[in-house]
Amino acid sequence: MNRPAHIVRQAEDDDDPIGAQPNDRFFNRELSWLAFNRRVIEEACNPAHPLLERLRFLSISGSNLDEFFMVRVAGLKGQQTQDVDRRSADGLTAGQQLTAIIREADALMESQQAVWGDLRVLLDEAGLFVLRRDAVEGEADDWLETHFREQIFPILTPQALDPAHPFPFIPNRGLSVIFDLVRRSDNEPVRELVMLPHTMTRFVRLPGEPARYVAIETLLKRFAPVLFPGYEVLAAASFRVLRDSDMEIEEEAEDLVRYFANAIKRRRRGRVIRLELETGIPDVLAAVLKDELGGAEAIITESGNLLGIVDLDGLVEEDRPDLKFPPFTPRFPERIREFGGDCFAAIKAKDIVVHHPYETFEVVLAFLKQAANDPDVVAIKQTLYRAGKQPAVINALITAAEAGKSVTAVVELKARFDEEQNMVWASALERAGVQVVYGFIDWKTHAKVSLVVRREGQAFRTYCHFGTGNYHPVTAKIYTDLSFFTADAAVGRDAAQMFNYITGYVEPTDMARVSLSPRDLRKNLMTLIEVEIVNARAGRPAGSGRR
């Protein structure tokens, strides 16, 4: 496999060239991720997809790229700043990786803007308009001015940029507009900055049909005289900031919850990693922003006329079913219906595999709700990695705890960008009497497991759910995942040992069916592969997993 040409050139040009050839078996992790996001953008270009679904893919590519800079690029920037002598698997230093990443990321952002331009034309043809400043006129202009004065003006807080008013803090993903003005009374030059709060809708929809939208920054520039009476507007430009959002866990952290609460606050004020400027920004305004926000670490780019491609998801909500994929109604597993909706009876009769999203995630919720309300259930143990903001799973666990059942929840605080929501759920669960555990400091608890212990006659039976996806009711309708339900006693014992390992560091012994990473999963997989090699060489069927 040949190394990409741009990496070879960078290795030759770098002040610290690569001494030994890296292992050509490896792709660069970060460039591989950018290649993945390129494929997401390609979905936005696919004419076989409905128009608003293509717009959704473009928005997703924007969200992905934001998070990539906030975490991966931020980490490399930190290594570079601290002179960390660490190379990637393919042999590149942090500086070499950053050079290649910035080149490819800039190309991706150019592609995003080009795709947005193409989709905008198609949206116009479909009767869904995103108006430019020069297209707002007549009755629309009157309505928008009234809307601006009544609904937007009270929220905005212009801030002068002068010695008496230090440059304000711009929050992560913050979109702002900077103005170059002249006060008419004395011809005094003035610069003003207006931050657009996250709570404001990015696109304002005009009443009536056809659907017409105006971006909030377009309105701000259009009605600047309302915001700055007595001033002449010489220039105005949008800019956007991405900050370091990576969080490293310190081994000596005594209280993981308190550590994360403080870390989340610090993350909001992390160093600027990327400063995105509107294309064509006047040099005088660009100089101010670069001086105040650029610093030695920031990556500065002119990123087109629509900053924050992620916000296009607001347009996808337009009620145009003709421009979206046909709605899909997932099926509920027939076998549970055959048992009158009794999940336990159906699982006890035979293991069940459910294929999401083609089969509904509601079956998982039904399993947990039945466990919460069944008087014979004595204990529930549950992992939570990303549960989202919808409280269905959380409510089931709270109901169970309030009914007197023993409920344990393993809440992973290190789920990227869900840390704060997970802390909210953990607090709600603890108030209801759930035993909340936060897992390991060094590892993320990525397992998706529910364990239910039920009294049946004179004995107890364990029911388990294992999933490849999160216990997240929204993403479960989108992502392709598998759910496995079983009442197998050996699997139940393994699951119980897994929970004991997480909650009490009790090392599992004699695991029969379940392998845990990083403890023994790799070893067991390699053993099984070797078995199949032996089977194949002996002329036996390979793939059975039998020794």
Beta strands, then each sheet from edge to edge (+ up, - down):
strand 1: 128-131
strand 2: 159-160
strand 3: 175-183
strand 4: 188-196
strand 5: 203-205
strand 6: 211-215
strand 7: 231-243
strand 8: 272-277
strand 9: 299-302
strand 10: 352-356
strand 11: 377-384
strand 12: 406-411
strand 13: 435-437
strand 14: 449-456
strand 15: 459-467
strand 16: 481-486
sheet 1: 1+ 6+ 5-
sheet 2: 2+ 4- 3+ 7- 8+ 9+
sheet 3: 10+ 16- 15+ 14- 11+ 12+ 13+
end
